[in-house]
Amino acid sequence: MELRRLTDRELIPWYEQELTEAFPPNERKPFGDILALMDQGRYEVWGLFDGDTLLGYATLWMEPADKSCILLDYLGVTAARRNGGLGGQIVRMLVEQLAGKSLLLIEAERPVEGDDLAENALRQRRLRFYERCGFVPAYDMATCGMRFTTFLPELPADLAPVMALHRAIYGPDRTDVKVPLGPDELPPGPPAWMEKGETEWSVC
């Protein structure tokens, strides 16, 4: 198996067949926005391949002026191959690939008191997944009106530069983003796309 960046020809099938199947409309960036971020040097789409067959994927979002911290934006495994350990393998391969160059940031949504039980169970499952991958919870943050825990492969001596770069990835216009979010703080809102009346997609 090989982890490599998708070619231009592979991007449209990945988006239409994989990302669209795995993520609801409110969690998907439009394809044009992904391409724009890629043109700015801020976004990469990686695939885990067995020969020419795509097994899973990860997308990385970064601040182009300083790539010492990179955010894992989407992580997915093709439908027929889920629950087989490939997601964890992709995460481990990314960490190895970025070792000595960039710190991989991962956001996982926290359970919400009083929310749907099945949804909260899924959120808890994601938190445990990243811990099993060897990541450690570092601090909470907010985006899209929700609280997330940020996971790191290891805790640096000083979290302040990491948090500053984490916030910078989103850009200054994201009023719904707060890094870090204190234990007694509520996530700011509404989400940026709701303020603009954009109901078709989320920039989370």
C-alpha positions in Angstrom: 0.0 0.0 0.0 1.1 3.5 -0.8 0.1 6.9 0.6 0.4 9.6 -2.1 -1.2 12.8 -3.2 -4.1 12.5 -5.6 -3.5 13.5 -9.2 -5.7 16.2 -10.9 -7.5 13.4 -12.7 -8.3 11.6 -9.5 -9.7 14.6 -7.6 -13.2 14.7 -9.1 -13.9 11.0 -8.7 -12.7 11.2 -5.1 -15.0 14.1 -4.3 -18.1 12.8 -6.1 -17.8 9.2 -5.1 -16.1 9.2 -1.7 -16.4 12.6 0.1 -20.0 13.0 -1.1 -20.9 9.5 0.1 -19.2 9.8 3.5 -20.0 13.4 4.6 -23.4 15.2 4.6 -23.8 18.5 2.7 -23.3 20.7 5.7 -19.9 19.1 6.4 -18.5 19.2 2.8 -16.5 22.0 1.3 -17.5 22.7 -2.3 -15.1 21.2 -4.8 -14.3 24.7 -6.1 -13.3 25.8 -2.6 -11.0 22.9 -2.2 -9.4 23.6 -5.6 -8.9 27.3 -4.6 -7.2 26.3 -1.3 -5.0 23.9 -3.3 -4.0 26.7 -5.7 -3.1 28.9 -2.7 -0.8 26.1 -1.4 -3.1 25.6 1.6 -4.7 22.2 1.0 -3.6 18.7 0.0 -5.6 15.6 -0.8 -3.8 12.3 0.0 -5.0 8.8 -0.8 -4.0 5.3 0.5 -3.8 3.1 -2.6 -3.4 -0.6 -3.3 -2.1 -0.3 -6.8 -4.6 1.9 -8.6 -7.4 1.2 -6.1 -8.2 3.9 -3.5 -8.6 2.5 0.0 -8.9 5.6 2.0 -8.0 9.3 2.1 -7.0 12.3 4.2 -7.0 16.0 3.4 -4.6 18.4 5.0 -5.3 22.1 5.6 -2.4 24.5 6.4 -1.3 28.1 6.7 1.0 28.6 3.8 3.4 31.0 5.5 4.1 28.4 8.3 3.5 24.7 7.7 4.9 23.6 11.1 1.3 22.8 12.1 -1.1 21.0 9.7 -4.7 20.3 10.3 -6.3 17.0 9.4 -9.5 18.2 7.7 -11.1 15.0 6.4 -10.3 11.4 7.1 -12.1 8.6 5.4 -12.1 5.0 4.2 -14.0 3.7 1.2 -17.3 2.1 2.1 -16.3 -1.6 1.5 -13.2 -1.3 3.6 -14.4 0.4 6.7 -13.8 -1.0 10.2 -10.6 -2.8 9.1 -8.0 -0.6 10.6 -7.2 1.5 7.5 -8.2 4.8 9.1 -5.6 4.3 11.9 -3.0 3.2 9.4 -3.5 6.4 7.3 -3.1 8.5 10.5 0.1 6.7 11.5 1.5 7.1 7.9 0.8 10.8 8.0 2.5 11.2 11.3 5.6 9.4 10.0 5.6 11.4 6.8 5.4 14.7 8.7 7.9 13.8 11.4 10.5 16.4 11.9 8.7 18.8 9.5 5.1 19.4 10.7 2.9 18.7 13.7 -0.4 17.1 12.8 -3.4 18.6 14.5 -6.7 16.7 14.7 -10.0 18.0 15.9 -12.7 15.7 17.3 -16.1 16.9 18.2 -17.1 16.6 21.9 -20.4 15.0 23.0 -23.2 17.5 23.5 -25.3 17.3 26.7 -28.9 16.4 25.8 -28.1 15.7 22.1 -29.1 12.5 20.2 -27.6 9.4 22.0 -26.4 7.8 18.8 -24.7 11.0 17.7 -23.0 11.4 21.0 -21.9 7.7 20.9 -20.3 8.4 17.5 -18.5 11.5 18.9 -17.2 9.5 21.8 -16.0 6.7 19.4 -14.0 9.3 17.4 -12.3 10.6 20.5 -11.3 7.1 21.5 -10.1 6.3 18.0 -7.6 9.1 18.0 -6.4 8.1 21.4 -5.8 4.6 20.1 -3.8 6.1 17.3 -1.4 7.4 19.9 -2.7 11.0 20.0 -3.1 13.0 23.2 -5.8 15.6 24.0 -4.1 19.0 24.2 -6.8 21.7 24.4 -10.4 22.4 23.3 -11.4 24.7 20.5 -14.6 25.9 18.9 -15.7 26.0 15.3 -19.2 25.8 13.6 -20.9 26.4 17.0 -19.4 23.2 18.5 -16.7 22.3 21.0 -13.9 20.1 19.7 -10.9 18.6 21.4 -7.6 19.1 19.6 -5.3 16.1 19.5 -1.6 16.1 19.0 0.9 13.2 18.5 2.8 14.6 21.5 2.5 17.6 23.8 5.1 20.4 23.1 6.6 22.3 26.0 4.7 25.4 24.9 1.2 25.1 23.4 0.9 28.8 22.7 2.6 28.8 19.2 0.7 25.6 18.2 -2.7 27.3 19.1 -1.7 30.5 17.3 -1.0 28.5 14.1 -4.1 26.4 14.6 -6.2 29.6 14.6 -4.3 31.0 11.6 -5.2 28.0 9.4 -8.9 29.1 9.5 -8.1 32.7 8.6 -9.1 36.0 10.3 -12.7 36.0 8.9 -13.8 33.0 10.8 -15.7 34.6 13.7 -17.0 31.2 14.8 -13.5 29.9 15.6 -11.9 30.2 19.0 -8.6 28.6 19.9 -8.4 27.7 22.7 -11.9 27.4 24.2 -11.9 27.4 28.0 -13.8 24.8 30.0 -16.5 27.2 31.0 -16.7 29.1 27.7 -19.4 28.5 25.2 -18.6 28.1 21.5 -19.1 31.4 19.6 -21.8 31.4 17.0 -23.6 31.3 14.7 -21.2 29.6 12.3 -19.7 31.8 9.6 -21.6 30.3 6.7 -25.0 30.7 8.5 -24.2 34.4 9.0 -23.9 34.7 5.2 -27.0 32.7 4.6 -25.0 29.8 3.1 -26.9 26.7 3.9 -25.4 24.3 1.4 -22.0 23.7 3.0 -19.9 24.1 6.0 -16.3 25.4 6.1 -15.5 23.3 9.1 
